[in-house]
């Protein structure tokens, strides 16, 4: 009788324990933010994090049923420090997912570390083609763009405007080379001819000799990739030389993104191509811009959108695997078939895990890159070298 009673008590205790165990909340998802928080790109890093946190807040602080715990490392936009920095997050903090970064050289090191360790990585800016090209992996995704995409779209635009010859000018480094390569590919495919490709060492801003060469060459158009301080000086020098009046200047969107205040009247009327514009005027974008301004007392930019969509992509994958990041194949499959409802417009994810997205033609009006039409619809980066 005593034995029977003990057995009943034991069974009762076990049956009570099961629902209690099931009620335990899932452990927090460890998110490693490796972004520039100091230096030239600090504002970009902050905008990406703001956008990411805004989407999470809109979901009630959880993605895939799991609360998030953040671990932050300032990447200092320094490629030599990148491997040590990313290993702080992977090995020391044992994060479940990496979000980063802005600088392509740093992002390449992050991609290698993510590939080697199997850690999920979502890149919210860096446009180096190799990340979703030769370095592609089932656990690596991008929520932004490739350098090729915006440049290819502008090559298309220039050709459709009837230009037959063009000169390209950029810094001699990977981002510039990929950008002018994309422009050249589309422009020449449409029957145009790039007659000269001018470069100068990064971050040199002595443009005068090259502007003289452009004037002597007399192309129908000039295509450029510069960003930041270099973009400010180039646009001002181009206008001051008188070339703006005779040879139209076209650029990737970064020529006039975040630089218009400093460029002033020299930038007025310039055409650029990018996957976002300042006045898309869709309900989705208006709602996003309002929520961002309320939360941060700032106007959002393309970097904020890319951070927001990195969180959105993470959420889609986590929902599909019920919060279990170890299910990488199912996570990837969910994103590969998703239609992502972004402030930039709906986009999908290619087999190499890069956004397939509309690229917009924008024109500088005052201090805004205003929407002037769709340059190329649903443009997919070719993902050259990707094997997975």
C-alpha positions in Angstrom: 0.0 0.0 0.0 2.9 2.4 0.9 4.6 1.5 -2.4 1.4 2.3 -4.3 1.1 5.6 -2.5 4.7 6.5 -3.2 4.2 5.6 -6.9 1.0 7.8 -7.2 2.8 10.7 -5.5 5.8 10.3 -7.8 3.5 10.3 -10.9 1.6 13.3 -9.7 4.9 15.3 -9.2 6.1 14.3 -12.6 2.8 15.4 -14.3 3.0 18.7 -12.5 6.7 19.2 -13.5 6.0 18.8 -17.2 3.8 21.9 -17.8 6.1 23.9 -15.5 9.1 23.0 -17.7 7.2 23.8 -20.8 6.3 27.2 -19.4 10.0 28.2 -19.1 10.7 31.1 -21.5 13.1 30.6 -24.3 16.6 31.9 -23.6 17.3 35.3 -25.0 18.6 35.5 -28.5 22.2 36.9 -28.4 22.6 39.6 -31.1 26.1 40.9 -31.8 26.2 44.4 -33.3 29.5 45.0 -34.9 29.2 48.5 -36.3 31.2 51.8 -36.5 30.4 53.8 -33.4 33.3 56.2 -33.7 35.0 57.9 -36.6 33.8 58.9 -40.1 31.0 56.3 -40.3 29.7 56.6 -36.7 26.4 58.2 -37.8 25.9 55.3 -40.2 26.4 52.7 -37.5 24.0 54.5 -35.2 21.3 54.8 -37.9 21.6 51.0 -38.7 21.2 50.1 -35.0 18.3 52.6 -34.6 16.5 51.0 -37.5 17.2 47.5 -36.2 15.9 48.3 -32.7 12.8 50.1 -34.2 11.6 47.0 -36.0 12.2 44.8 -32.9 10.2 47.4 -30.8 7.4 47.2 -33.3 7.2 43.4 -32.7 6.9 43.9 -28.9 10.6 43.3 -28.2 10.7 39.7 -29.5 11.6 38.0 -32.8 10.5 34.4 -33.3 9.2 34.3 -29.8 12.6 35.2 -28.3 13.6 38.3 -26.5 16.9 39.9 -27.7 20.1 40.5 -25.8 22.5 42.9 -27.5 26.3 42.8 -27.5 28.1 45.7 -29.1 31.6 46.1 -30.6 32.9 49.3 -32.3 34.6 48.0 -35.5 36.3 51.4 -35.9 36.1 50.8 -39.7 39.4 49.1 -39.3 40.0 46.0 -41.4 43.2 45.0 -39.5 41.2 44.9 -36.3 38.2 43.1 -37.8 39.0 39.5 -37.1 39.8 40.1 -33.4 36.7 42.2 -33.1 34.3 39.7 -34.6 35.9 36.9 -32.5 35.0 38.9 -29.3 31.3 38.4 -30.4 31.6 34.8 -31.7 34.0 33.3 -29.1 33.7 35.4 -26.0 30.0 36.4 -26.1 28.9 33.4 -28.1 26.3 35.4 -30.1 23.6 33.6 -32.1 23.6 36.2 -34.9 26.0 38.9 -36.2 24.8 42.3 -37.6 27.4 44.3 -39.4 28.9 46.3 -41.0 29.4 49.5 -43.0 33.0 49.2 -44.3 33.4 46.4 -46.9 36.9 45.5 -45.8 35.7 44.9 -42.2 32.6 43.0 -43.5 34.8 40.7 -45.6 36.6 39.6 -42.4 33.2 39.2 -40.7 31.9 37.0 -43.5 35.0 34.8 -43.3 34.6 34.4 -39.6 30.8 33.7 -40.0 31.5 31.1 -42.7 34.2 29.4 -40.6 32.1 29.3 -37.4 28.6 28.8 -38.9 27.3 31.9 -37.1 24.4 33.6 -38.8 25.4 37.0 -40.3 23.2 39.7 -41.8 25.1 42.6 -43.5 23.2 45.9 -43.2 25.4 47.9 -45.5 28.8 46.9 -47.0 28.4 46.5 -50.7 31.4 44.3 -51.7 30.2 41.9 -54.3 32.3 39.0 -52.9 30.1 38.8 -49.7 27.2 37.3 -51.7 29.5 36.2 -54.5 32.6 34.1 -54.0 32.3 34.2 -50.2 28.6 33.3 -50.2 27.3 30.8 -47.6 23.9 29.4 -46.4 24.3 31.5 -43.1 25.3 34.8 -44.7 22.6 37.4 -45.9 22.6 41.0 -46.9 19.8 43.5 -46.3 21.4 46.3 -48.3 22.8 46.3 -51.9 25.9 45.5 -53.9 28.1 48.2 -55.5 27.2 46.6 -58.8 23.4 47.1 -58.5 23.1 50.9 -58.3 25.9 51.4 -60.8 24.4 48.9 -63.4 21.1 50.8 -63.1 22.8 54.1 -63.8 24.5 52.6 -66.9 21.0 51.7 -68.2 19.8 55.3 -67.4 22.7 57.0 -69.2 22.2 54.8 -72.3 18.5 55.5 -72.4 19.2 59.2 -72.3 21.0 58.8 -75.6 24.6 59.2 -74.3 27.1 57.3 -76.5 30.4 57.9 -74.7 31.3 58.2 -71.0 34.3 58.7 -68.8 34.3 57.1 -65.3 36.2 58.4 -62.3 36.7 56.9 -58.8 39.2 56.0 -56.2 41.4 53.1 -57.0 39.9 50.6 -54.5 37.5 47.7 -54.5 34.3 49.7 -54.0 35.1 52.2 -56.8 36.2 49.4 -59.2 33.0 47.4 -58.6 30.9 50.5 -59.1 32.4 51.7 -62.4 32.4 48.0 -63.5 28.7 47.8 -63.1 28.1 51.1 -64.9 30.4 50.0 -67.8 28.6 46.6 -68.1 25.2 48.1 -68.6 26.2 51.2 -70.6 28.2 49.1 -73.1 25.5 46.4 -73.3 23.1 49.1 -74.4 25.5 50.3 -77.1 27.5 53.0 -75.3 31.2 53.1 -74.9 33.3 54.0 -71.8 36.2 55.8 -73.5 38.3 56.4 -70.3 38.4 55.0 -66.8 40.1 57.5 -64.5 41.3 56.7 -60.9 43.2 58.3 -58.1 44.5 56.7 -54.9 42.1 56.5 -51.9 41.4 58.9 -50.2 43.1 61.5 -52.4 41.0 64.5 -53.3 43.2 66.2 -55.8 40.8 66.1 -58.8 42.1 69.1 -60.9 44.3 67.1 -63.4 41.6 64.5 -63.9 38.9 67.2 -64.5 41.2 68.8 -67.1 41.5 65.3 -68.8 37.7 65.0 -68.8 37.4 68.4 -70.4 39.9 67.4 -73.2 38.1 64.1 -73.8 34.7 65.7 -74.2 32.5 62.6 -73.4 28.7 62.7 -73.5 28.6 61.9 -69.8 30.7 61.3 -66.6 29.9 58.5 -64.1 31.5 58.6 -60.7 31.6 56.8 -57.4 32.8 58.9 -54.4 31.3 59.1 -50.9 31.7 61.2 -47.8 34.3 64.1 -47.9 35.6 63.0 -51.3 32.0 63.2 -52.8 31.6 66.7 -51.4 34.9 68.0 -52.9 34.4 66.3 -56.2 30.9 67.7 -56.8 32.1 71.2 -55.8 35.2 70.9 -58.0 33.2 69.6 -61.0 30.8 72.5 -60.8 33.6 75.1 -60.2 35.5 73.8 -63.3 32.5 74.6 -65.5 32.0 71.0 -66.6 28.6 70.7 -64.9 27.2 73.0 -67.6 28.5 71.0 -70.6 28.9 67.3 -69.5 26.2 65.8 -67.3 27.5 64.1 -64.1 25.9 60.8 -62.9 26.7 58.8 -59.8 25.9 56.0 -57.4 23.6 57.3 -54.7 26.4 57.7 -52.2 27.6 60.7 -54.1 24.7 62.7 -52.7 23.6 60.7 -49.7 24.5 62.5 -46.4 26.6 65.1 -48.4 24.0 67.5 -49.7 24.3 70.0 -46.9 28.0 70.4 -47.6 27.7 70.3 -51.4 25.2 73.1 -51.5 24.2 74.5 -54.9 27.0 72.5 -56.7 24.8 69.4 -56.3 21.5 70.9 -57.5 20.0 68.8 -60.3 22.5 65.9 -60.1 21.1 62.4 -60.9 22.0 59.3 -58.9 20.7 55.8 -58.5 20.0 53.9 -55.3 17.5 51.5 -53.6 16.0 54.3 -51.6 14.9 57.9 -52.1 13.9 60.7 -49.7 10.2 61.0 -50.8 8.9 57.6 -52.0 5.5 58.6 -50.6 4.2 55.1 -50.0 2.2 54.4 -46.9 4.8 51.9 -45.7 7.6 54.5 -46.0 5.6 57.3 -44.5 4.7 55.1 -41.5 8.4 54.1 -41.1 9.6 57.6 -41.3 7.1 58.8 -38.8 7.9 56.0 -36.3 11.7 56.6 -36.7 11.3 60.4 -36.2 9.2 59.8 -33.1 11.6 57.3 -31.6 14.9 59.1 -32.3 14.1 62.7 -33.1 15.9 62.3 -36.4 14.9 61.7 -40.0 15.8 58.2 -41.3 18.1 57.6 -44.2 19.0 54.6 -46.3 21.2 53.2 -43.5 18.3 53.2 -41.1 16.2 51.3 -43.7 18.9 48.7 -44.1 19.1 48.2 -40.3 15.3 48.0 -40.0 15.2 45.4 -42.8 18.1 43.4 -41.2 15.8 42.9 -38.2 12.8 42.2 -40.4 14.8 39.5 -42.2 16.0 38.0 -38.9 12.3 37.9 -37.7 11.1 36.1 -40.9 13.8 33.4 -40.5 13.2 33.0 -36.8 9.5 32.7 -37.2 10.0 29.9 -39.7 12.2 27.9 -37.2 10.3 28.9 -34.1 13.3 30.8 -32.7 15.8 27.9 -33.2 18.8 29.4 -35.0 20.5 26.1 -35.3 18.0 25.2 -38.1 20.0 27.0 -40.7 18.6 25.3 -43.8 15.0 26.1 -42.8 16.0 29.6 -41.9 17.6 30.2 -45.3 14.7 28.5 -47.1 12.2 30.9 -45.4 14.1 34.0 -46.5 14.7 32.7 -50.0 10.9 32.5 -50.6 9.9 35.6 -48.6 8.6 38.9 -50.0 10.0 41.6 -47.6 7.7 44.6 -47.0 10.3 47.3 -46.7 10.1 51.1 -46.5 12.2 51.0 -49.8 9.5 48.9 -51.5 9.0 45.1 -51.5 12.1 43.0 -52.2 13.0 39.4 -52.3 16.3 37.5 -51.6 18.3 35.9 -54.3 19.9 32.4 -54.2 23.2 34.1 -53.2 21.3 36.0 -50.4 21.4 39.5 -51.7 18.2 41.7 -52.1 16.5 41.6 -55.5 15.1 45.2 -55.5 14.0 48.2 -57.5 16.8 50.8 -58.0 15.5 54.3 -58.1 16.6 57.3 -60.1 16.8 60.3 -57.8 17.4 64.0 -58.6 18.9 66.5 -56.1 16.3 69.2 -55.3 17.5 71.5 -52.5 18.6 69.2 -49.7 16.7 66.1 -50.8 17.4 63.2 -53.2 13.9 63.2 -54.7 12.3 60.2 -56.4 12.5 60.7 -60.2 11.3 57.2 -61.3 12.4 53.5 -61.2 15.7 53.1 -63.0 15.6 49.3 -63.0 12.9 47.1 -61.6 13.7 44.0 -59.4 17.5 44.1 -60.2 19.4 41.0 -59.0 23.1 41.1 -58.5 24.6 38.2 -60.6 26.3 36.7 -57.5 29.4 35.8 -59.6 31.5 33.1 -58.0 28.8 32.0 -55.5 28.7 28.2 -55.1 26.2 26.9 -52.5 
